[in-house]
Structures are given as C-alpha cells and as structure tokens.
Amino acid sequence: MKKKVIIIGPAHPLRGGLATFDHRLARQFIDEEFDCCIYSFSLQYPSFLFPGKTQYSNEPPPVGIPIFSKINSINPFNWVAVGNALKKLQPDLIVVRYWLPFMGPTLGTILRRIKKNHHSRIIAITDNILPHEKRPGDISFTKYFLHSCDAYVTMSEKVMADLRRFEKSKPAKQVLHPLYDNFGEQMLKEEARKKLGINVKDKIILFFGFIRHYKGLDLLLRAMADERIRQSGIKLLVAGEFYEDEKPYREIINQLGIENALILRTDFIPDSEVRYYLSAADAVVQPYRNATQSGVTPLAYHFEKPMVVTNVGGLPALVPNERAGLVAEPDPASIASSILRFYQLGEDFFIPHLRTEKLKYSWHSLVESIMELQKEITRDDLPK
C-alpha cells in the first residue's frame, strides 16, 4: 500500500509562495508514488490582519492534487475538529508548514489531536522560527507549535540556529529550498520584454516579490539614485505587491527624482505571468536587511538569472560571490557597486556557474530528506 502523506499548509485558492511550494511538494510526493493531499485553510488570516489586496487566486487549481480547505485560523473549535478528523485518517506522515507565530496555536492544537492516534509522524518545514517583524506572543506561540512536532526541516543555517534555541535534541535536517520549476521555461528576453511592454534594449534589474521593510526595496531605490547608476542608464523593474504602506516608497522616489529609472508593476504577479518578469530581467536583486532563506533565489536559479544579494542571513551561502551572482553589503553604495560589477562582468559570465549550482536544488532531495527524518523517528520518540 502507498504511504499516506498529508501536507498541512496554504494551498489553492489561497495564493502566494507558500501555496506554490505546497503544490509543488505534493506533486513530488504523488510522482514518487505516495498517497498525498493538502489540508489548507478555509480562513487563513482575518482580513484586517492581511496586508495585501486579496488572499485568493483567480487562477485554476493545480491538476491532480487533492486540496481540502478546512482550517479556520481563529476558531479553536475548528482546530479540535480538524485535528480529530486527521487523527482518524491515520496518515503515516504529516508535513506541516510553519512560517508565522500567529499560526502556532492553530497548528499546534491540530497536531496535538493527531498525535493521539500514536501512528502519524509529524515533520515541520520551518520557513521561519522567529518572524522578521516581532510581535507579542512570538516566543510562546512558537514553542507551542514546535513541541507538537517530531522532527524538522529548515532551509537555512539561521533558521536551524533559531530552531535549536527551542528544540535542542529532536531530529532536524537543513536542506536547500528546491527550484520553483513550475512556472514554465525561460523565454527569450526580447519576447518577455515585448510581452511586458519593456524596451528590449534597456539594462533591466528586477526586484521581485511582496514588498516589506525587511526586503530592503528602499535601499535599492537609494542605490538607483547613485550617480554611477544614473549615468549607466540601468532601470529597475519592481514586480510585486506592497505588503505595507507604499507612501514612504513613493516619497523616496519623488525625493530622489528616479521616476524615469523605474518600472513599477506593484500588483500581485499571478503564477501565469511570473516567467515573463524573470525572463525579461538581466539580473535579480535581493537587497534584504535580514533574511532566513528566500523563495526568490530558487526562482532566479530556475530561470538562470544572476543575483545581487546582500550579506545577510542565508543569502551569501545560496549565491556564491562572482559565481551565481554578487554579494553586497546592505547599504545603497555597496548595492550600487555590485550592480555595476554585474554589468562589468556580463550576464554570460554567470550562466555556467548558475547551471552547476542549480543542480543542487531538487524536489526529490527534499522528499528524500523528509523520509529519512521519518525513519529516525521511532515510536518511543512520540509523546504519549
């Protein structure tokens, strides 16, 4: 009989990188002959807590992946009911996503109910242990969640170090964030730019993803005002939705007088359009103030785009300097210098290194690591 795996995390019709990841992971489990489905949220965030315009996608659901939207993040009675239902299903393995302490009480309660069947193993994929923006309850909610799991997967040294502050002995593996290879193949740069209405001859760097303070878009905007960048004619394509007040960014743009150097596409980028933006760029810039890992990095690897990243968190380890990209300090002058260095070396300089590095980022490796962890978890490890 096939082993039964249930992924607990966001999925269609919810949108965003977490849902995309869960779809792709479920597809890998199914392709490797597991019986796999996703238990997602009927209510992920109350609307007043959600920073974007909508939580939902207009695109069709992924084909062949059973998705059950059952979890209400603010209803404790629902947590118990969902936990009891999953307990009765007796899955061999639960793979649960953890990215925000707000979800700690919800997921921790569900998992505690599941564990009462004394059969299901629970492995958490911990995108973050502590959030980028700190809030009351972070520590206690995180402890509550982590104590309900049997083993952990992290995707950066920083998250592993944070994990070991809370759980010092349970099994854990650090793996590379797999490539987002489900957005289609790379297009010719000229074709992608025509699709987006961008001049095919311009020098274009790309900031991609939700816009939040820790991602440092303001640092990149100030780098664009560097006189060396102004003289080079480089343009910045910003593709992603504001997840905070956009007014400070607009004020920076106006103060610096860099409007003509920017192409702003600040709505949510649907999955069907992602490849246009990545294919259109010369390079991807991640000017983060702090980072654990980034889903943008494996996306850039898939489309073989060199990266300029800042020397924070796990980014330098993921992007070897002057191989897959360039590593700058998180300040405008250093970011500007690295962008100029990229154009000095040329895009073709990085392509062979990108193709070598991207071989490390496979979904099979992630599934393999999860199953190795499951083998480490004996029945005696499971709390009674």
HELIX and SHEET records of a PDB file:
HELIX    1   1 GLY A   17  ASP A   31  1                                  15    
HELIX    2   2 SER A   47  LEU A   49  5                                   3    
HELIX    3   3 PRO A   76  LEU A   89  1                                  14    
HELIX    4   4 PRO A  101  MET A  103  5                                   3    
HELIX    5   5 GLY A  104  ILE A  114  1                                  11    
HELIX    6   6 LYS A  115  ASN A  117  5                                   3    
HELIX    7   7 ASP A  138  LEU A  146  1                                   9    
HELIX    8   8 GLU A  157  PHE A  166  1                                  10    
HELIX    9   9 LYS A  189  LEU A  196  1                                   8    
HELIX   10  10 HIS A  213  LYS A  215  5                                   3    
HELIX   11  11 LEU A  217  MET A  224  1                                   8    
HELIX   12  12 GLU A  227  SER A  232  1                                   6    
HELIX   13  13 LYS A  247  LEU A  256  1                                  10    
HELIX   14  14 GLU A  259  ALA A  261  5                                   3    
HELIX   15  15 ASP A  271  GLU A  273  5                                   3    
HELIX   16  16 VAL A  274  ALA A  280  1                                   7    
HELIX   17  17 VAL A  296  HIS A  302  1                                   7    
HELIX   18  18 LEU A  315  LEU A  318  1                                   4    
HELIX   19  19 PRO A  332  LEU A  345  1                                  14    
HELIX   20  20 GLU A  347  GLU A  357  1                                  11    
HELIX   21  21 LYS A  358  LYS A  360  5                                   3    
HELIX   22  22 TRP A  363  GLU A  376  1                                  14    
HELIX   23  23 ARG A  379  ASP A  381  5                                   3    
SHEET    1   A 7 ILE A  67  ASN A  72  0                                        
SHEET    2   A 7 ASP A  35  LEU A  43  1                                        
SHEET    3   A 7 LYS A   4  ILE A   8  1                                        
SHEET    4   A 7 LEU A  93  TYR A  98  1                                        
SHEET    5   A 7 ARG A 121  THR A 126  1                                        
SHEET    6   A 7 ALA A 151  THR A 154  1                                        
SHEET    7   A 7 ALA A 172  GLN A 174  1                                        
SHEET    1   B 6 LEU A 262  ARG A 265  0                                        
SHEET    2   B 6 ILE A 234  ALA A 239  1                                        
SHEET    3   B 6 LYS A 203  PHE A 208  1                                        
SHEET    4   B 6 ALA A 283  GLN A 286  1                                        
SHEET    5   B 6 MET A 307  THR A 310  1                                        
SHEET    6   B 6 GLY A 325  ALA A 328  1                                        
END                                                                             
